[in-house]
Amino acid sequence: MTDKTQEPRQVDVRALRGRLMGYLEEVRQGATLLITSQGAVIAELRPPAVAEVRAPRQPGAMRGRIWLEADFDNLSGDMLGVIEGDGEET
């Protein structure tokens, strides 16, 4: 495991491309990498400050907020023909 108090390590962008999954695993474990191109730092790759935690979806959570009009699935003959390619839009 990488020491989190360690100074950020510089990694050339070509090396990053060649071993991306390995470097991402280091970052997942807490390392910070400075990505360089031609000796200049162009980016910093580090774990998020706070891991995003999403609450599980609750079935029915939108009940009462979303509804369909009574005629939602009723199409006029003209519109149905346009959708099915039998007619032209008027």
GUZAZA-834605 format. One line per 10 residues: number of its first residue (from 1); their letters; for each residue x, y, z of N, C-alpha, C. Coordinates in Angstrom, 3 decimals, padded with zeros to 6 digits. Example, Ala and Ser with C-alpha at 12.3 -4.5 7.8 and 13.67 -1.06 7.14 Angstrom:
2
1) as) 013.190:-005.690:007.800:012.300:-004.500:007.800:013.200:-003.300:007.800 | 012.850:-002.250:007.080:013.670:-001.060:007.140:012.900:000.030:007.870;
END
This chain:
90
1) mtdktqeprq) 000.849:-001.181:000.000:000.000:000.000:000.000:000.891:001.240:000.000 | 000.458:002.263:-000.713:001.231:003.491:-000.838:001.049:004.356:000.397 | 002.125:004.987:000.858:002.079:005.889:001.996:001.381:007.180:001.589 | 000.287:007.548:002.273:-000.504:008.722:001.914:000.213:010.029:002.208 | 001.201:010.021:003.092:001.922:011.251:003.431:003.093:011.482:002.487 | 003.345:010.565:001.588:004.461:010.642:000.654:004.246:011.799:-000.334 | 005.360:012.420:-000.757:005.293:013.477:-001.764:004.735:012.898:-003.066 | 004.003:013.713:-003.828:003.496:013.221:-005.115:004.645:012.815:-006.030 | 004.451:011.732:-006.736:005.452:011.213:-007.663:005.150:011.713:-009.061 | 006.177:012.061:-009.821:005.987:012.510:-011.194:005.997:011.319:-012.136;
11) vdvralrgrl) 005.039:011.309:-013.067:004.910:010.234:-014.046:004.726:010.879:-015.412 | 005.570:010.490:-016.374:005.440:011.012:-017.725:004.161:010.476:-018.374 | 003.545:011.297:-019.196:002.274:010.923:-019.810:002.403:009.641:-020.645 | 003.547:009.404:-021.263:003.735:008.166:-022.034:003.739:006.947:-021.113 | 004.393:007.081:-019.961:004.400:005.979:-018.990:002.994:005.749:-018.452 | 002.254:006.822:-018.238:000.878:006.706:-017.755:000.035:005.912:-018.739 | 000.165:006.223:-020.023:-000.595:005.486:-021.044:-000.237:004.003:-021.047 | 001.023:003.714:-020.859:001.470:002.332:-020.927:001.076:001.477:-019.743 | 000.818:002.100:-018.602:000.525:001.343:-017.382:-000.613:001.999:-016.606 | -001.641:002.441:-017.331:-002.730:003.207:-016.728:-003.398:002.484:-015.561;
21) mgyleevrqg) -003.757:001.227:-015.736:-004.475:000.518:-014.665:-003.624:000.390:-013.402 | -002.328:000.190:-013.551:-001.446:000.111:-012.387:-001.397:001.434:-011.636 | -001.282:002.533:-012.381:-001.252:003.847:-011.736:-002.599:004.179:-011.082 | -003.690:003.811:-011.735:-005.009:004.058:-011.129:-005.176:003.271:-009.836 | -004.617:002.082:-009.774:-004.677:001.301:-008.529:-003.890:002.001:-007.426 | -002.734:002.577:-007.779:-001.970:003.337:-006.784:-002.784:004.514:-006.256 | -003.458:005.202:-007.164:-004.282:006.349:-006.761:-005.440:005.877:-005.882 | -006.041:004.753:-006.239:-007.139:004.200:-005.427:-006.675:003.931:-004.002 | -005.393:003.572:-003.855:-004.835:003.281:-002.540:-004.341:004.537:-001.821 | -004.504:005.709:-002.441:-004.187:006.952:-001.748:-003.037:007.764:-002.309;
31) atllitsqga) -002.350:007.270:-003.331:-001.208:008.001:-003.891:-001.679:009.195:-004.725 | -000.824:010.198:-004.827:-001.050:011.336:-005.713:000.061:011.324:-006.750 | -000.318:011.456:-008.022:000.648:011.457:-009.109:000.594:012.789:-009.842 | 001.759:013.309:-010.182:001.848:014.500:-011.020:002.179:014.027:-012.420 | 001.300:014.295:-013.359:001.486:013.856:-014.734:002.287:014.933:-015.470 | 003.365:014.506:-016.132:004.239:015.459:-016.809:004.278:015.188:-018.307 | 004.577:016.242:-019.042:004.823:016.149:-020.474:005.996:017.065:-020.772 | 007.037:016.522:-021.323:008.261:017.262:-021.625:008.809:017.960:-020.374 | 008.709:017.270:-019.236:009.260:017.767:-017.987:008.389:018.751:-017.223 | 007.269:019.177:-017.809:006.377:020.133:-017.138:005.148:019.406:-016.603;
41) viaelrppav) 004.722:019.741:-015.388:003.532:019.142:-014.796:002.305:019.680:-015.527 | 001.481:018.758:-016.025:000.275:019.163:-016.754:-001.014:018.745:-016.046 | -000.906:017.842:-015.071:-002.108:017.384:-014.368:-001.715:016.731:-013.057 | -002.692:016.661:-012.169:-002.516:015.976:-010.892:-003.591:014.904:-010.806 | -003.172:013.697:-010.524:-004.099:012.576:-010.412:-004.087:012.117:-008.967 | -005.244:012.224:-008.306:-005.333:011.875:-006.896:-006.716:011.334:-006.602 | -006.876:010.639:-005.493:-008.203:010.140:-005.142:-009.119:011.309:-004.786 | -010.416:011.131:-004.908:-011.341:012.204:-004.541:-011.236:012.545:-003.061 | -011.488:013.804:-002.729:-011.421:014.246:-001.337:-012.431:013.487:-000.475 | -013.619:013.284:-001.015:-014.662:012.545:-000.312:-015.261:011.573:-001.310;
51) aevraprqpg) -015.272:010.323:-000.959:-015.855:009.325:-001.849:-017.350:009.573:-001.962 | -017.841:009.549:-003.198:-019.270:009.767:-003.435:-020.036:008.529:-002.993 | -021.004:008.735:-002.139:-021.835:007.639:-001.669:-023.265:007.947:-002.076 | -023.787:007.114:-002.931:-025.164:007.309:-003.382:-026.097:006.418:-002.571 | -027.213:006.983:-002.206:-028.225:006.192:-001.520:-028.855:005.227:-002.518 | -029.206:004.046:-002.071:-029.864:003.114:-002.985:-031.179:003.699:-003.489 | -031.517:003.373:-004.728:-032.775:003.863:-005.296:-033.957:003.262:-004.548 | -034.955:004.073:-004.336:-036.157:003.630:-003.640:-037.304:003.522:-004.638 | -037.781:002.312:-004.921:-038.924:002.177:-005.825:-040.109:002.979:-005.298 | -040.744:003.714:-006.181:-041.919:004.495:-005.811:-041.597:005.851:-005.210;
61) amrgriwlea) -040.335:006.263:-005.188:-039.960:007.535:-004.580:-040.577:008.727:-005.304 | -040.891:008.580:-006.581:-041.466:009.681:-007.355:-042.989:009.578:-007.454 | -043.573:008.658:-006.716:-045.024:008.476:-006.757:-045.733:009.793:-006.431 | -046.686:010.139:-007.267:-047.443:011.366:-007.065:-046.814:012.581:-007.742 | -045.573:012.465:-008.187:-044.909:013.590:-008.849:-044.892:013.444:-010.366 | -045.062:012.225:-010.843:-045.056:011.954:-012.271:-046.373:011.290:-012.633 | -046.966:011.744:-013.720:-048.200:011.144:-014.159:-048.301:011.226:-015.670 | -049.149:010.395:-016.237:-049.422:010.393:-017.663:-050.839:010.880:-017.873 | -051.007:011.685:-018.885:-052.354:012.143:-019.225:-053.183:010.954:-019.679 | -054.480:011.054:-019.526:-055.374:009.951:-019.875:-055.251:009.566:-021.349;
71) dfdnlsgdml) -054.986:010.529:-022.232:-054.899:010.238:-023.657:-053.458:010.019:-024.124 | -052.560:009.682:-023.221:-051.146:009.542:-023.534:-050.886:008.617:-024.719 | -051.532:007.472:-024.755:-051.241:006.508:-025.814:-052.248:006.525:-026.958 | -053.047:007.578:-027.064:-053.988:007.716:-028.176:-053.366:008.592:-029.252 | -053.203:008.032:-030.453:-052.651:008.782:-031.578:-053.705:008.940:-032.657 | -053.699:010.104:-033.301:-054.592:010.283:-034.428:-054.088:009.407:-035.573 | -054.965:009.078:-036.495:-054.583:008.256:-037.636:-053.461:008.887:-038.446 | -053.499:010.203:-038.602:-052.457:010.896:-039.362:-051.098:010.731:-038.683 | -051.042:010.946:-037.394:-049.779:010.853:-036.664:-049.256:009.427:-036.663 | -050.137:008.472:-036.514:-049.732:007.076:-036.545:-049.119:006.725:-037.901;
81) gviegdgeet) -049.710:007.243:-038.975:-049.172:007.016:-040.307:-047.783:007.604:-040.461 | -047.554:008.784:-039.914:-046.232:009.409:-039.980:-045.210:008.568:-039.231 | -045.576:008.103:-038.051:-044.665:007.301:-037.244:-044.323:005.997:-037.944 | -045.309:005.373:-038.528:-045.084:004.084:-039.187:-044.550:004.252:-040.606 | -044.440:005.483:-041.077:-043.875:005.723:-042.408:-044.865:005.557:-043.528 | -046.176:005.505:-043.221:-047.183:005.311:-044.244:-047.685:006.635:-044.833 | -047.417:007.714:-044.172:-047.939:008.992:-044.641:-046.912:010.086:-044.447 | -047.320:011.279:-044.792:-046.446:012.434:-044.605:-046.991:013.297:-043.503 | -046.078:013.982:-042.836:-046.479:014.883:-041.774:-047.229:016.061:-042.371 | -048.327:016.466:-041.712:-049.107:017.604:-042.217:-048.845:018.842:-041.432;
END
